[in-house]
Amino acid sequence: LRRGGRNDDIRALVSVLSVPIYSRAYLYTTLCGLLPAMFESVMFYLDLKTAQFAPSNTPQAIRASELVSYFELPSTGGYSQLVDAIRSVLPRF
């Protein structure tokens, strides 16, 4: 394989395509499906101000929705921090 040619372009494209892209619905479904202790671990790893979110006795679906919505705000930089926190409790995510 030669450098600087079509094969390098193909390698670059494959590396971009191999990065998973998580949709809003997929993240929400994943968070809803976590065991309560795992969900709390995600919250811990995110280290967010808990006053911004519903308390832990609120249904997990509502809390999951809040988290996904929070990471859609422009100031948060997208889902990457949320994905990293989920991966901390689900390594194969």
SERO-4910 file (N, C-alpha, C, O; in steps of 0.05 Angstrom, whole numbers):
BEGIN
 pado doro    nc1    nc2    nc3   cac1   cac2   cac3    cc1    cc2    cc3    oc1    oc2    oc3
  Leu    A     17    -24      0      0      0      0     18     25      0     37     27     15
  Arg    A     10     44    -16     26     68    -18     15     90      1     -9     90      6
  Arg    A     32    107      9     24    129     27     14    153     10     24    158    -12
  Gly    A     -5    167     21    -14    192      9    -33    188    -14    -39    207    -29
  Gly    A    -42    164    -18    -60    159    -41    -88    151    -32    -96    157    -10
  Arg    A   -101    137    -50   -128    129    -45   -131    111    -21   -151    113     -6
  Asn    A   -111     94    -16   -113     76      7   -113     91     34   -127     83     53
  Asp    A    -98    113     36    -98    130     60   -126    143     64   -136    145     86
  Asp    A   -138    151     41   -165    162     43   -185    141     53   -202    148     69
  Ile    A   -182    117     43   -200     96     52   -196     90     81   -215     86     96
  Arg    A   -171     88     90   -165     84    119   -178    105    136   -189    100    157
  Ala    A   -175    130    128   -186    153    143   -217    150    144   -228    155    166
  Leu    A   -229    143    122   -258    140    122   -267    117    140   -287    120    155
  Val    A   -253     95    139   -260     72    156   -257     79    186   -274     71    202
  Ser    A   -236     94    193   -233    102    221   -255    120    230   -264    118    253
  Val    A   -265    138    213   -287    155    220   -313    139    223   -329    143    241
  Leu    A   -317    121    204   -341    105    205   -342     85    228   -364     76    236
  Ser    A   -319     77    238   -318     58    260   -325     70    287   -329     56    307
  Val    A   -326     97    289   -334    110    313   -364    109    315   -378    120    298
  Pro    A   -375     97    336   -404     95    338   -417    122    342   -406    139    357
  Ile    A   -440    126    330   -455    150    334   -480    143    349   -496    126    339
  Tyr    A   -484    155    372   -506    148    389   -529    168    385   -525    192    387
  Ser    A   -552    158    380   -576    175    377   -587    182    404   -582    169    424
  Arg    A   -604    202    404   -618    210    428   -635    187    439   -634    182    463
  Ala    A   -649    174    421   -666    152    430   -650    128    441   -658    116    461
  Tyr    A   -627    123    428   -610    100    438   -599    106    466   -599     89    483
  Leu    A   -590    131    470   -579    138    496   -601    137    517   -597    127    539
  Tyr    A   -625    147    511   -647    146    529   -655    117    536   -658    111    560
  Thr    A   -657    100    517   -664     72    521   -643     58    538   -650     42    556
  Thr    A   -618     64    532   -596     52    548   -598     61    577   -596     44    595
  Leu    A   -601     87    582   -603     97    609   -627     85    624   -625     79    648
  Cys    A   -650     83    610   -674     71    623   -669     42    630   -681     32    649
  Gly    A   -653     28    614   -649     -1    619   -628     -7    640   -624    -31    647
  Leu    A   -613     13    650   -593      7    670   -606      0    697   -628     10    703
  Leu    A   -593    -17    712   -602    -21    739   -599      5    754   -582     21    748
  Pro    A   -616      9    775   -615     35    789   -587     42    800   -578     65    799
  Ala    A   -572     22    810   -545     28    820   -526     36    797   -509     53    801
  Met    A   -530     24    774   -513     32    751   -520     60    742   -502     75    735
  Phe    A   -546     67    742   -554     94    735   -542    114    754   -532    135    746
  Glu    A   -542    108    780   -530    126    800   -499    128    795   -488    149    799
  Ser    A   -487    107    786   -458    108    779   -453    127    756   -434    142    756
  Val    A   -471    126    736   -468    144    713   -470    173    724   -454    190    716
  Met    A   -490    178    741   -493    205    753   -468    213    768   -459    236    767
  Phe    A   -456    194    783   -432    200    798   -409    207    779   -395    227    784
  Tyr    A   -405    191    758   -383    196    740   -386    223    725   -367    236    719
  Leu    A   -411    231    720   -416    256    707   -410    280    725   -403    301    716
  Asp    A   -412    276    751   -405    297    771   -420    323    765   -408    345    765
  Leu    A   -446    321    760   -462    344    754   -475    354    780   -478    338    799
  Lys    A   -483    379    780   -497    389    804   -525    376    805   -541    379    787
  Thr    A   -529    361    826   -553    345    828   -578    362    831   -600    353    825
  Ala    A   -576    387    838   -599    405    841   -612    411    814   -635    419    813
  Gln    A   -597    406    792   -607    411    765   -626    389    756   -640    392    736
  Phe    A   -625    366    770   -639    343    761   -659    333    782   -656    340    806
  Ala    A   -678    317    773   -698    306    792   -684    288    812   -663    277    806
  Pro    A   -695    286    837   -682    270    857   -683    240    850   -697    231    832
  Ser    A   -667    224    865   -664    196    858   -690    180    862   -691    157    851
  Asn    A   -710    190    876   -735    175    879   -754    181    856   -776    170    855
  Thr    A   -746    197    836   -761    202    812   -758    178    793   -736    166    793
  Pro    A   -778    171    778   -775    148    759   -750    152    741   -745    174    732
  Gln    A   -736    130    737   -711    132    722   -715    142    694   -697    155    683
  Ala    A   -738    136    682   -744    146    654   -744    176    653   -734    188    634
  Ile    A   -754    189    674   -754    218    674   -726    229    678   -718    248    664
  Arg    A   -711    216    695   -683    225    700   -666    220    675   -649    237    668
  Ala    A   -671    198    661   -656    192    636   -663    214    615   -645    223    601
  Ser    A   -688    221    613   -696    242    594   -682    268    601   -673    283    583
  Glu    A   -681    275    626   -667    299    635   -638    299    627   -627    319    618
  Leu    A   -625    276    631   -596    275    624   -592    278    595   -574    294    587
  Val    A   -607    264    579   -603    266    550   -609    295    541   -594    306    525
  Ser    A   -630    307    551   -636    335    544   -614    354    552   -607    373    538
  Tyr    A   -603    349    576   -582    366    586   -558    366    567   -546    387    561
  Phe    A   -550    342    557   -527    340    540   -532    349    511   -514    349    495
  Glu    A   -557    357    506   -563    369    480   -559    399    480   -559    412    459
  Leu    A   -555    411    504   -550    439    506   -523    446    493   -504    431    496
  Pro    A   -521    468    478   -496    476    465   -473    478    484   -450    473    476
  Ser    A   -478    486    508   -456    491    527   -443    465    538   -422    466    550
  Thr    A   -456    442    533   -445    417    543   -426    403    524   -411    385    532
  Gly    A   -427    411    499   -409    398    479   -419    372    468   -403    358    455
  Gly    A   -444    366    472   -454    341    460   -455    317    479   -451    320    503
  Tyr    A   -459    294    467   -463    270    483   -437    256    492   -439    237    507
  Ser    A   -414    266    485   -389    251    490   -385    245    520   -377    223    527
  Gln    A   -390    264    537   -386    260    566   -406    240    576   -399    223    593
  Leu    A   -431    241    566   -451    221    574   -443    193    565   -446    174    580
  Val    A   -434    191    541   -425    165    530   -403    154    547   -402    130    553
  Asp    A   -383    171    554   -361    162    570   -370    152    598   -360    132    608
  Ala    A   -390    166    609   -400    157    635   -415    131    633   -413    114    651
  Ile    A   -430    127    612   -444    101    608   -424     79    604   -427     57    615
  Arg    A   -403     85    589   -381     65    585   -367     58    611   -356     36    613
  Ser    A   -367     75    630   -354     69    655   -369     47    670   -357     33    687
  Val    A   -395     44    665   -411     23    678   -418      0    658   -424    -22    667
  Leu    A   -417      6    632   -422    -14    611   -399    -13    592   -401      0    571
  Pro    A   -377    -27    598   -353    -24    581   -357    -31    552   -342    -21    535
  Arg    A   -376    -48    545   -380    -55    517   -399    -37    502   -407    -42    480
  Phe    A   -407    -15    515   -426      4    503   -413     18    480   -426     35    467
***
